[in-house]
Amino acid sequence: MAFVDFARLRAPIQTGFDSLAVDTATPGSLPNQPIEATRASNFFSIPPRALQGVWGLLLLGQLVFYLFYRIVNLDEGWYLWASKLVYEGRFLYRDFAYTQTPLLPFVYGIFQRLLGQGLYQGRLITIVFSMLALLLYARIAQRHIQTIYPTANGHWVPIFCLALFASSFYMTAFLAYTATYGLASFLLSLALLCALNSAPSTAALHLSPSRPQRHEFVSAALATAFLCMAIATRLSVLGAAPALAFYLIMRSQNRLRMVGVIAASALVATLLLIGPFLWFSAAQMIYDIFGFHTDRILSVQRQFTKMAGVLQRTASTYAAPLLLILLGFLNLLRNAIRQRQWPPLVRRYLFETTLVGMTLGMLLLHLLPRTTDDYYNTLLGPIWAVLGTVLWARFGHNLAASAQRTALVILLAVLTILLNGVMHARTTLRADLVQFPPQDQIEIVKSAAQFLRAAGLENKTLLTLNTHLALEAHMNVPTGYEMSIFSYRPTWSNEQAERYKAINNELFIRDLTTGADAMAVTDFDLERFYGERQRIFETMWQHYRFAKIVPGFDPMRRNLYIYLAPRFTAPTPQFPLAVELANGVTLLGYDVDKPAYLPGETLYLGIYWQAPESTLKPYTVFVHIVDSQGRLAANWDNPPCSTTCPTDTWLPHEVLRDPYRIPLPADWEPGLYTLMTGMYDSATGADVALPSTAPQSEGQRLILGQIHVLPGSSVEH
């Protein structure tokens, strides 16, 4: 039996930690002052930079996976819609509502002009910002540790940091879709990196101890400017400002002057980023940013209950880095007390204390909005990972040289990564952010948009609370609908709704009556209509024709219903026909979503009719599915458009698309099935005769085509 020489095996691991000196900074020393190390070496035979690359690629691959397979969030539409409008000459807040601080639309709008508009483009921009932010955060952790231990092997710090990022599946799911988190994280990481660079070098201080380097104030001004830009992207970053300002001031050799630099930089940046909007539309901007997030809190008790739930879920999801942070601070406190140096603890660990202060400030602000939830803390996840990494590194470096303690540090790192992955995976599954098996929901949105474009509606008006559909279809939405689902305020007065660029029931019914080129609503939208619910539906059915069902459209994977204004132009059905029935109605053709199905799946069929010149009486349309033996396997009878456009309301020569959603029984036998259709008198039940020249018919049933039912069972839910 061969024996392993553990002494040789542990040697490169042990020397990696031996190369880092014990942190013995005195109370009077500069924060983060370099301390000499004994020697440096690599841990394993695999080059550290290669491991950094592996974790970086895993992180990037995860973000790219979310690019395609994360469910569509309704916020994506109005962020991208605002980005589109600002470069069409519309003014934020004054011309349309926008419930965040103003920077994101201007940044994303530039990229949309280069890449085109759409959900994929928005997510791609976000992923670039998020990936850069996470790489910068890893670099920040490395820089801080190398400042303390300048000759140490610092490559292992970003490896651990990137591993924490790559195992934070819930966090990256919110860094991969179009929202403020990616851009705000990028700008915040730049602010932190500039803050780290603000301290003058030891050599410069030795040459001129009374005159700090100029770059100290330049770096501080840049850190302040980037922080203000992050605040101008997402207001809650304001909670990080006091801690970061404290860090810059405490590190400076001329603190009074540093206060002036920070104040002047913040004032200039705020005037440039926020000033114009306050000047032109202060009331609207203040309501959008503050009032919108607090005006529907029902009770203080309910809000506190919600806040407690958010804290509990956040602590659960980020349990791994938070436990690491707790252990790290307990270790630092133990060392400080043992060395009788505990009074200057904050100064000695200024960077770590600053990160704690930044996260606490933002966490507090994230709890205030009525819509608060744990994903608001996406901005805090990378900072907690950096803080956990730094404290893990300090813990390992401060241990006496022994293989057992070195192994303990490595084991702690591995367990932290595993725990982090488990907790984030659990939360991701709970939030239902990805469908299994994975499905690209953006393609579902694009299919609905393609239907609208095929109907010749590009650049026309779409009445909808789903601006991402209008974006993909290259259509416009009326004024007041820009904020998607947040635009609908049914109980507001007309004056209040018009002042804050929203819509109430009366304005919504007015727009329905005035007429748009198309209308699109989801099951979620239909459930939210209240107060004038029946009147809304009656107005919809009077002025629009139900044209198409798009299944799995919204974040809850429920249906979208597309309505078209009355149309009189020739359509382009997938399978064109031209059969005139005895009552003068012409069957123009039909669409079917696919040629083959599994038992239990749903068939989506669209039949195109054209009304005659004369007024029709009520008729019922039937759809029959016949098996290979000629037996009726399924049937569906209703007035057209699921009863919303009965034939006696058809206008002369109007063209209608009559959609059907037919669930196929789960016990169907595999084989060929034939689709048939026709009409009968709703009062008498008498079939409407087909012409003798009908290409394919069976009695008074017109044969449309055939579908295949395959062996197996459906995966539909």
TAJO-V790724 format. One line per field, one symbol per residue. phi: phi as a letter, one per 40 degrees, with the letter a starting at -180 (. if undefined). burial: # if it has 16 or more other ideal C-beta (glycine too) atoms within 10 Angstrom, else .. Layout:
phi = ???
burial = ???
This chain:
phi = .cbcccccccdccccccccbcccbccdccccgcdbcbcabaccbcccdcccdccccccccccccdcdcbccccccdcccccccccccbgcbdgccacacbcccddccccccccccgciccccccccccccccccccccccccccccccbcbccccccccccccccccccccccccbbcaccccccccccccccccccccccccccccaccbccccdccccccdccccccccccacccdcccdcccdcccccccbccccdccccccccccccccbddccccaccccccdcbcdcbcbccaccccccccccccccccccbdccccccccccccccccccccfbcdcccccbcccccccccccccdccccccccdaccdcdccdcccccccccccccdccccccacccccccccccccccccccccccccccccfcbcbcdbccccccccccccccccgbdgccbcabbcccccccfbbbcchbccfccccbccccdcccccbfbbbcccccdcccdgbcabbbbdccccccagbdccccccdccbbbcbabbcgccdcgccbbbbbcdbbcccbccbcbabccccgcbcciabbcacbbcdgcbcbbbbbbbccccccccbbcbbbbbcccgcccaaabaddffgcbdccbccdgcbbbbcbbbccdcbcccicbbcbaibacccbgccccccccdcaabgbbcccibbbbcchbcbcb
burial = ............#########.#.#.....##.##.#..#.##....#..##..##..##.##.###.##################.....##.###########.###.##....###########.###.#################.##############################################.###...##......##..##.#######################.#######.####...#..##..##..#...##..#...#..##.###..##.........#..#...##.##..#########.###.##..##.......##.#############.###.###.#..#.##########################.....##..##.##..##.###.##..##..#.##......##.###.##.###.#.#..###############################.#....#..##########.##...#######.##...#..#...#..###.########.####.#.#########...#.#...#.#.#.#.#########...#####.##########...#..#########.....##.#..####.####.##...#######...#...#....########.#....##.#...#..#..#####..#.#........
